[in-house]
Amino acid sequence: MEKFLAKFNYSQASSSTNGNPSSLIDDLNLDSLEADPGKRVPIAYYNNPRIKDEVRKHYIQKGLCQPKMDSYPPTKIGKRVRQFCKIWFEGSYSKWLEYSVEKDSVYCLYCYLFKDDFFHGSTSEFYTKTGFRSWNRALERFRKHVGDVNSIHNKCFNKMLDLSNHHQSIHVVIDKHSQKVNHRA
């Protein structure tokens, strides 16, 4: 597969795209992908659907960027100093929440990977491109981001599961279903 992938200079591409991401990246070197979500190239910048899927699989396999630091940079919000709390990596947001050391902000892995499939434009890019860092309202905003069963976040989560499980053959699925049916009988 390496013969099909070429190294790509992201800084060069950023200056030459002039805001037209759909024609940006046609080649890819998986080793050049950034772990820090604040430095990642948006998925929309990958022109080829096959390359998009390879990038998505890479990030799914690599896992979340959740650096566990002794302390995170303080930010003055109003009259109080706030900061990211590493305990948020252990709670109900632990499966999607990512932290960027570079930008001192959080991102959603699921939405980064699949939000463009559902939503086009710049609406609510906090968890995909710009990062979220209002630490005084973090838990409330995390809950709001996750939303209900039909939220964009949950649709992105389901797309991630589908891509992760694509290698399962129909035989495996039928076999599991048969075992469930036999177990009930």
MOFENNOR-V538484 format. One record per helix or strand of 2 or more residues. SS is the DSSP state (@ for helix, = for strand). FROM is the first residue (numbers start at 1). LEN is the number of residues. If there is no record, write none. Layout:
SS&FROM&LEN, SS&FROM&LEN
This chain:
@&2&3, @&10&7, @&21&3, @&30&3, @&37&3, @&43&3, @&49&14, =&75&3, =&80&3, @&86&4, =&97&4, =&105&4, @&109&10, @&126&5, @&135&12, @&152&13, @&170&15
